Amino acid sequence: MAHGPTSNNPFDQQKSIPGVKTILAISSGKGGVGKSTVSTNLALALGKKLKVGLLDADVYGPSIPRMMGSLNQKPGINEQQRLQPIERYGIKMMSMGFVIDEGAAVVWRGPMLFKAMDQFLRDVDWGDLDVLVVDLPPGTGDIQLTLAQKTPLTAAICVTTPQNISLIDVKKALDMWKRLNIPIFGVVENMSYMLNPANGERMQLFPKGELDAFLDQQQLTKMIEIPFHPQVGMACEAGIPVVQMKPESAESLAFMKLADQVATKLGF
Amino acid sequence: MAHGPTSNNPFDQQKSIPGVKTILAISSGKGGVGKSTVSTNLALALGKKLKVGLLDADVYGPSIPRMMGSLNQKPGINEQQRLQPIERYGIKMMSMGFVIDEGAAVVWRGPMLFKAMDQFLRDVDWGDLDVLVVDLPPGTGDIQLTLAQKTPLTAAICVTTPQNISLIDVKKALDMWKRLNIPIFGVVENMSYMLNPANGERMQLFPKGELDAFLDQQQLTKMIEIPFHPQVGMACEAGIPVVQMKPESAESLAFMKLADQVATKLGF
């Protein structure tokens, strides 16, 4: 009985989630690069063709409920005692934000986090999904390890911004996925540049660093550059992601292009 | 012997750091709001009048070595087996970035983090400091708890950006400091607005949310609004913080104004 629940190898706890065909982790080395913005817009873009779930695993700072216009929703519990996801724009969602009050601090130590994540992975009635998009907290910590140990992750994407300060952290995130033997689809460069509304000139809000050279050297792909536009953040604030609010905008088209690549790589 | 080292109250482990007069925590609910940029520039601005140390407690994503132009420096160990801080622009610094390679993932669980933090708090030879500025990781987790439990924190500052998505997280950070009984000096609003280089118009990169109303209601102070300017990020990338590189810029003057308030509140 080497592989029972008492095994010491944490990866032996890995179990598929019934009904869920593929699981895609959206990670970032650093916070504030727009990981949740990418997760929601990618989920919506994928949702135009596939059955999509969105798990907000950023238990410290769950942004998905607000960005998806679903604040103050409470998930029901079905007859099998499983949590019912909240549905919005055709996407099934689960988030710590649905379970605790938005204003309260989650001053939690590791073991309590595992337990919450475990419940989100086991006890949510996702139904049939082509892909479950998981919005991870930034960094390379407990939640990422737990996810990789407990579920058969299909692949990971890293979100970053152009400058070298972010590159340091994306390197760490990529290094983590490699060590955990999770395939990396590629890197999304967010807030890549801004077209100045006054004169149309391309502005570098954050200076370009050595990301491209690093990706070449590692034989990794930059999947897309998403331009900065104040309307992306405003759409998030309004609870209507830009892919939904302005589907013809340059930013939305970039997210659609990303979704096409992701769907192909996932085998759809 | 209720208060010996075997006490169950973790706050009984609290010990002052010899030679260090005050300790200021720079926190944020969310990453990517410019917390490390504020920490370095505030440390430099304070350093014009006071003896200042800068502890990079962002063990997952240490940015201070790069921002302070001190990559690849290795701290020495003195005769008392204590770590010697790295000094730059008159500021004494310690960071996980000096101890591990910039590229390696710190895939660490809680207990290992405590140990690293503990060493940084106990075994660094800071000498005499008026203020030790501590750049915390984003969020409300292990490192924040450890710091509040092990050291007599003088006060905390929260850094945020204008939009409501960040406000949710700053509320949590403020809530945490309140629960831990740490005085809050106030909130720094970073990337508050940008003056368009093409026509000087004020642009809202991130939409204004309800931060001001919330602070009023909580009787908390917004200490300063720091404007966005690409040169702030470029200065960080170059390892010469903007307060050092362009001391007369609007951003630097904002940091100086913040430092004046902090110094007064700390009693200098």
HADDOCK unambig.tbl for C-alpha pairs under 7 A between the chains (distance, minus, plus):
assign (segid A and resid 30 and name CA) (segid B and resid 31 and name CA) 6.51 0.50 0.50
assign (segid A and resid 30 and name CA) (segid B and resid 32 and name CA) 6.83 0.50 0.50
assign (segid A and resid 30 and name CA) (segid B and resid 61 and name CA) 6.96 0.50 0.50
assign (segid A and resid 31 and name CA) (segid B and resid 30 and name CA) 6.51 0.50 0.50
assign (segid A and resid 31 and name CA) (segid B and resid 31 and name CA) 3.80 0.50 0.50
assign (segid A and resid 31 and name CA) (segid B and resid 32 and name CA) 4.87 0.50 0.50
assign (segid A and resid 32 and name CA) (segid B and resid 30 and name CA) 6.84 0.50 0.50
assign (segid A and resid 32 and name CA) (segid B and resid 31 and name CA) 4.89 0.50 0.50
assign (segid A and resid 32 and name CA) (segid B and resid 32 and name CA) 3.67 0.50 0.50
assign (segid A and resid 32 and name CA) (segid B and resid 33 and name CA) 6.30 0.50 0.50
assign (segid A and resid 33 and name CA) (segid B and resid 32 and name CA) 6.31 0.50 0.50
assign (segid A and resid 60 and name CA) (segid B and resid 139 and name CA) 6.30 0.50 0.50
assign (segid A and resid 61 and name CA) (segid B and resid 30 and name CA) 6.94 0.50 0.50
assign (segid A and resid 61 and name CA) (segid B and resid 169 and name CA) 6.10 0.50 0.50
assign (segid A and resid 63 and name CA) (segid B and resid 165 and name CA) 6.70 0.50 0.50
assign (segid A and resid 102 and name CA) (segid B and resid 168 and name CA) 6.54 0.50 0.50
assign (segid A and resid 103 and name CA) (segid B and resid 168 and name CA) 6.21 0.50 0.50
assign (segid A and resid 103 and name CA) (segid B and resid 171 and name CA) 5.83 0.50 0.50
assign (segid A and resid 103 and name CA) (segid B and resid 172 and name CA) 5.81 0.50 0.50
assign (segid A and resid 104 and name CA) (segid B and resid 172 and name CA) 5.54 0.50 0.50
assign (segid A and resid 104 and name CA) (segid B and resid 175 and name CA) 6.78 0.50 0.50
assign (segid A and resid 105 and name CA) (segid B and resid 140 and name CA) 6.86 0.50 0.50
assign (segid A and resid 105 and name CA) (segid B and resid 172 and name CA) 4.16 0.50 0.50
assign (segid A and resid 105 and name CA) (segid B and resid 173 and name CA) 6.58 0.50 0.50
assign (segid A and resid 105 and name CA) (segid B and resid 175 and name CA) 5.94 0.50 0.50
assign (segid A and resid 105 and name CA) (segid B and resid 176 and name CA) 5.84 0.50 0.50
assign (segid A and resid 106 and name CA) (segid B and resid 140 and name CA) 6.53 0.50 0.50
assign (segid A and resid 107 and name CA) (segid B and resid 140 and name CA) 5.38 0.50 0.50
assign (segid A and resid 107 and name CA) (segid B and resid 141 and name CA) 5.56 0.50 0.50
assign (segid A and resid 107 and name CA) (segid B and resid 176 and name CA) 6.99 0.50 0.50
assign (segid A and resid 108 and name CA) (segid B and resid 141 and name CA) 6.06 0.50 0.50
assign (segid A and resid 109 and name CA) (segid B and resid 141 and name CA) 6.60 0.50 0.50
assign (segid A and resid 109 and name CA) (segid B and resid 142 and name CA) 6.03 0.50 0.50
assign (segid A and resid 110 and name CA) (segid B and resid 110 and name CA) 6.26 0.50 0.50
assign (segid A and resid 139 and name CA) (segid B and resid 60 and name CA) 6.34 0.50 0.50
assign (segid A and resid 140 and name CA) (segid B and resid 105 and name CA) 6.87 0.50 0.50
assign (segid A and resid 140 and name CA) (segid B and resid 106 and name CA) 6.53 0.50 0.50
assign (segid A and resid 140 and name CA) (segid B and resid 107 and name CA) 5.38 0.50 0.50
assign (segid A and resid 141 and name CA) (segid B and resid 107 and name CA) 5.57 0.50 0.50
assign (segid A and resid 141 and name CA) (segid B and resid 108 and name CA) 6.06 0.50 0.50
assign (segid A and resid 141 and name CA) (segid B and resid 109 and name CA) 6.60 0.50 0.50
assign (segid A and resid 142 and name CA) (segid B and resid 109 and name CA) 6.02 0.50 0.50
assign (segid A and resid 164 and name CA) (segid B and resid 237 and name CA) 6.64 0.50 0.50
assign (segid A and resid 165 and name CA) (segid B and resid 63 and name CA) 6.72 0.50 0.50
assign (segid A and resid 165 and name CA) (segid B and resid 237 and name CA) 6.63 0.50 0.50
assign (segid A and resid 168 and name CA) (segid B and resid 102 and name CA) 6.58 0.50 0.50
assign (segid A and resid 168 and name CA) (segid B and resid 103 and name CA) 6.25 0.50 0.50
assign (segid A and resid 169 and name CA) (segid B and resid 61 and name CA) 6.12 0.50 0.50
assign (segid A and resid 171 and name CA) (segid B and resid 103 and name CA) 5.91 0.50 0.50
assign (segid A and resid 172 and name CA) (segid B and resid 103 and name CA) 5.87 0.50 0.50
assign (segid A and resid 172 and name CA) (segid B and resid 104 and name CA) 5.58 0.50 0.50
assign (segid A and resid 172 and name CA) (segid B and resid 105 and name CA) 4.18 0.50 0.50
assign (segid A and resid 173 and name CA) (segid B and resid 105 and name CA) 6.61 0.50 0.50
assign (segid A and resid 175 and name CA) (segid B and resid 104 and name CA) 6.84 0.50 0.50
assign (segid A and resid 175 and name CA) (segid B and resid 105 and name CA) 5.98 0.50 0.50
assign (segid A and resid 176 and name CA) (segid B and resid 105 and name CA) 5.88 0.50 0.50
assign (segid A and resid 176 and name CA) (segid B and resid 107 and name CA) 7.00 0.50 0.50
assign (segid A and resid 198 and name CA) (segid B and resid 198 and name CA) 6.67 0.50 0.50
assign (segid A and resid 205 and name CA) (segid B and resid 230 and name CA) 5.28 0.50 0.50
assign (segid A and resid 206 and name CA) (segid B and resid 230 and name CA) 6.14 0.50 0.50
assign (segid A and resid 206 and name CA) (segid B and resid 233 and name CA) 6.33 0.50 0.50
assign (segid A and resid 207 and name CA) (segid B and resid 234 and name CA) 6.14 0.50 0.50
assign (segid A and resid 230 and name CA) (segid B and resid 205 and name CA) 5.29 0.50 0.50
assign (segid A and resid 230 and name CA) (segid B and resid 206 and name CA) 6.17 0.50 0.50
assign (segid A and resid 233 and name CA) (segid B and resid 206 and name CA) 6.32 0.50 0.50
assign (segid A and resid 234 and name CA) (segid B and resid 207 and name CA) 6.14 0.50 0.50
assign (segid A and resid 237 and name CA) (segid B and resid 164 and name CA) 6.63 0.50 0.50
assign (segid A and resid 237 and name CA) (segid B and resid 165 and name CA) 6.64 0.50 0.50
